[in-house]
Amino acid sequence: MNQLFSKRPLLKTGVVGLLLLPLLIAINAFSPAQEKIPEGYTSSIIAFEFASNQEELKEVISPLSAEEIKDMDRLNFVDYGFMLLYGIFFFLFMSRFAVLRQSKLLKNGRWIIPFILICDAIENIQLLKLSNYSKFDSETIDKYISLLGIFTWLKWGLLATVLGLIGMSMWSMNKSKWFGYILIIPFVMGCIAFITENRRLEDSFGASIFLMVFLIFVYCYIYKSEEQKLVQ
């Protein structure tokens, strides 16, 4: 067993990543049906997070029954556990990979993770308020939507930045260089989505983050110590 962990030094971090799977299943279970997702998105929660005005907010919430709205709230409560686990996963990965690569970039960059979790937590607070927006006056709703926009973009933007830092640390590796370039894609997509405010781009941006996290999870299982190459 020790020999296995020696040859695959990211394996323990990959095992931690497995803990995310039950929460992903729970989040999927509480998500609204496909036919109730706003046009341009593949997920109601992504559409909810990127809602930038009251019309878009109503487009997310109005089709839902009272029970489905409660499910959205449950989903956001489950997300607190999910954010904690993905934060631990990323922090452990960056910490371990920083040692393997002797990378100051990753050693310092890992401290972005706590800020991502703070942004995610504040974002969820706004989502829990806005799921019952009819209880508030228009001015209060606009305030919550503004806060939602700030912390949603901070969260997703910082996640894309972290992925980019991990990617940059791989550019000098022989076998993982290609993966390093792929990890930059979400950051580029996020910049374009932020500028254009296009729904499909926002949806693709969010999906690209999830895809890259999955690929990093897989990378933990396939990375071998023989690939190590020190970074100057």
C-alpha positions as CSV (number, residue, x, y, z in Angstrom):
1,M,0.0,0.0,0.0
2,N,2.8,2.4,0.9
3,Q,4.5,1.6,-2.4
4,L,1.2,2.4,-4.2
5,F,1.0,5.8,-2.6
6,S,4.7,6.4,-3.3
7,K,4.2,5.8,-7.0
8,R,0.9,7.7,-7.1
9,P,1.5,10.5,-4.6
10,L,-1.9,12.3,-5.4
11,L,-3.9,9.1,-4.7
12,K,-4.9,10.1,-1.1
13,T,-6.2,13.4,-2.4
14,G,-8.2,11.5,-5.0
15,V,-9.8,9.4,-2.2
16,V,-10.9,12.7,-0.5
17,G,-12.5,13.7,-3.8
18,L,-14.7,10.6,-3.7
19,L,-16.6,12.2,-0.8
20,L,-18.0,14.7,-3.3
21,L,-20.0,12.1,-5.2
22,P,-22.9,11.6,-2.6
23,L,-23.4,15.3,-2.4
24,L,-23.5,15.6,-6.2
25,I,-26.2,13.0,-6.3
26,A,-28.1,14.9,-3.6
27,I,-27.8,18.2,-5.5
28,N,-29.1,16.4,-8.7
29,A,-32.0,15.0,-6.7
30,F,-33.1,18.4,-5.5
31,S,-32.7,20.1,-8.9
32,P,-35.8,21.1,-10.9
33,A,-37.0,19.1,-13.8
34,Q,-35.4,19.7,-17.2
35,E,-38.5,21.3,-18.7
36,K,-38.5,24.0,-16.0
37,I,-34.9,25.2,-16.6
38,P,-34.8,28.7,-18.3
39,E,-33.8,28.8,-21.9
40,G,-30.1,28.9,-22.6
41,Y,-29.1,27.0,-19.5
42,T,-28.8,23.3,-18.7
43,S,-29.2,23.8,-14.9
44,S,-31.7,25.8,-12.9
45,I,-29.1,26.4,-10.2
46,I,-26.7,27.9,-12.7
47,A,-29.5,30.0,-14.1
48,F,-30.4,31.1,-10.6
49,E,-26.8,32.0,-9.7
50,F,-26.3,34.1,-12.9
51,A,-29.7,35.9,-12.6
52,S,-28.9,39.6,-13.1
53,N,-32.3,41.2,-12.8
54,Q,-35.9,40.5,-11.5
55,E,-37.1,39.3,-14.9
56,E,-34.4,36.6,-15.0
57,L,-35.1,35.7,-11.3
58,K,-38.8,35.2,-12.0
59,E,-37.9,33.1,-15.1
60,V,-36.1,30.7,-12.7
61,I,-38.5,30.7,-9.8
62,S,-42.0,31.2,-11.4
63,P,-42.3,27.8,-13.1
64,L,-41.5,26.0,-9.8
65,S,-44.1,24.7,-7.3
66,A,-43.9,25.5,-3.6
67,E,-42.3,22.1,-3.0
68,E,-39.8,22.5,-5.8
69,I,-38.8,25.9,-4.3
70,K,-38.2,24.1,-1.0
71,D,-36.1,21.6,-2.9
72,M,-34.0,24.4,-4.3
73,D,-33.5,25.7,-0.8
74,R,-32.5,22.2,0.3
75,L,-30.1,22.1,-2.6
76,N,-28.5,25.3,-1.4
77,F,-28.1,23.9,2.1
78,V,-26.5,20.7,0.7
79,D,-24.2,23.0,-1.2
80,Y,-22.6,24.2,2.0
81,G,-21.3,20.7,2.6
82,F,-20.3,20.4,-1.0
83,M,-18.3,23.7,-1.0
84,L,-16.5,22.6,2.2
85,L,-15.5,19.3,0.6
86,Y,-14.4,20.7,-2.7
87,G,-12.4,23.4,-0.8
88,I,-10.6,20.7,1.1
89,F,-10.0,18.7,-2.1
90,F,-8.5,21.7,-3.9
91,F,-6.4,22.8,-0.9
92,L,-5.0,19.3,-0.5
93,F,-4.3,18.9,-4.2
94,M,-2.6,22.3,-4.5
95,S,-0.6,21.7,-1.3
96,R,0.6,18.3,-2.4
97,F,1.2,19.2,-6.0
98,A,3.1,22.3,-4.9
99,V,5.5,20.1,-3.0
100,L,5.9,17.6,-5.9
101,R,6.5,20.4,-8.4
102,Q,8.3,22.7,-5.9
103,S,6.0,25.4,-7.1
104,K,5.7,28.7,-5.2
105,L,2.8,29.5,-7.5
106,L,0.7,26.7,-6.1
107,K,1.9,27.1,-2.6
108,N,0.7,30.7,-2.5
109,G,-2.2,30.2,-4.9
110,R,-3.9,27.7,-2.6
111,W,-4.8,30.5,-0.2
112,I,-7.3,31.6,-2.8
113,I,-9.5,28.6,-1.7
114,P,-10.7,30.1,1.6
115,F,-11.9,33.3,-0.3
116,I,-13.8,31.1,-2.8
117,L,-15.6,29.4,0.1
118,I,-16.5,32.7,1.6
119,C,-17.9,33.9,-1.7
120,D,-19.8,30.6,-2.2
121,A,-21.3,30.9,1.3
122,I,-22.4,34.5,0.8
123,E,-23.8,33.6,-2.7
124,N,-25.9,30.8,-1.1
125,I,-27.3,33.3,1.5
126,Q,-28.6,35.5,-1.4
127,L,-30.0,32.4,-3.2
128,L,-31.9,31.4,-0.1
129,K,-33.4,34.9,0.2
130,L,-34.3,35.2,-3.4
131,S,-36.0,31.8,-3.7
132,N,-38.8,33.5,-1.8
133,Y,-38.5,36.9,-3.4
134,S,-42.2,37.6,-3.2
135,K,-41.7,38.4,0.5
136,F,-39.5,41.4,-0.3
137,D,-40.1,44.8,-2.0
138,S,-38.5,45.5,-5.3
139,E,-35.7,47.6,-3.9
140,T,-34.7,44.8,-1.5
141,I,-34.8,42.2,-4.3
142,D,-32.5,44.4,-6.5
143,K,-30.1,44.6,-3.6
144,Y,-30.0,40.9,-3.1
145,I,-29.6,40.3,-6.9
146,S,-26.7,42.8,-6.9
147,L,-24.9,41.0,-4.1
148,L,-25.7,37.7,-5.8
149,G,-24.0,38.9,-9.0
150,I,-20.9,40.1,-7.2
151,F,-20.3,36.9,-5.2
152,T,-21.3,34.5,-8.0
153,W,-18.8,36.0,-10.4
154,L,-16.1,36.2,-7.7
155,K,-16.7,32.5,-6.8
156,W,-16.6,31.2,-10.4
157,G,-13.8,33.6,-11.4
158,L,-11.6,32.6,-8.6
159,L,-12.3,28.9,-9.3
160,A,-11.2,29.5,-12.9
161,T,-8.1,31.3,-11.6
162,V,-7.2,28.4,-9.4
163,L,-7.6,26.0,-12.3
164,G,-5.4,28.2,-14.4
165,L,-2.7,28.3,-11.7
166,I,-2.7,24.5,-11.6
167,G,-2.6,24.4,-15.4
168,M,0.4,26.8,-15.5
169,S,2.3,24.6,-13.0
170,M,2.0,21.7,-15.5
171,W,3.4,23.6,-18.6
172,S,6.9,22.4,-17.9
173,M,5.9,18.7,-17.6
174,N,6.3,16.3,-20.4
175,K,3.2,14.1,-20.0
176,S,0.8,16.6,-18.4
177,K,1.6,19.7,-20.5
178,W,-1.5,19.2,-22.6
179,F,-3.7,19.0,-19.5
180,G,-2.2,22.2,-18.2
181,Y,-3.3,24.1,-21.4
182,I,-6.8,22.6,-21.1
183,L,-7.1,23.9,-17.5
184,I,-6.8,27.5,-18.8
185,I,-10.0,27.2,-20.9
186,P,-12.5,28.0,-18.1
187,F,-10.7,31.3,-17.3
188,V,-10.9,32.3,-21.0
189,M,-14.5,31.3,-21.2
190,G,-15.3,33.1,-17.9
191,C,-13.8,36.4,-19.2
192,I,-15.9,36.1,-22.4
193,A,-19.1,35.2,-20.6
194,F,-18.6,38.1,-18.1
195,I,-18.2,40.6,-21.0
196,T,-21.0,39.3,-23.2
197,E,-23.5,38.3,-20.4
198,N,-24.6,35.5,-22.8
199,R,-26.6,32.8,-21.2
200,R,-25.1,29.9,-23.1
201,L,-21.6,31.1,-22.4
202,E,-22.4,31.5,-18.7
203,D,-23.8,28.0,-18.7
204,S,-20.8,26.6,-20.6
205,F,-18.4,28.4,-18.3
206,G,-20.0,26.8,-15.2
207,A,-20.0,23.4,-16.9
208,S,-16.3,23.8,-17.9
209,I,-15.5,24.3,-14.2
210,F,-17.2,21.1,-13.2
211,L,-15.5,19.2,-16.0
212,M,-12.1,20.4,-15.0
213,V,-12.7,19.5,-11.4
214,F,-13.6,16.0,-12.5
215,L,-10.5,15.8,-14.7
216,I,-8.3,16.9,-11.7
217,F,-10.0,14.2,-9.7
218,V,-9.1,11.6,-12.3
219,Y,-5.6,13.0,-12.6
220,C,-5.1,12.2,-8.9
221,Y,-5.4,8.5,-9.8
222,I,-3.3,8.5,-12.9
223,Y,-0.4,10.8,-11.9
224,K,2.8,8.9,-11.3
225,S,5.8,10.0,-9.4
226,E,8.0,9.4,-12.4
227,E,6.5,12.5,-14.0
228,Q,8.0,14.8,-11.4
229,K,10.1,17.5,-12.8
230,L,11.1,20.4,-10.7
231,V,9.9,23.9,-11.5
232,Q,12.4,26.7,-11.3
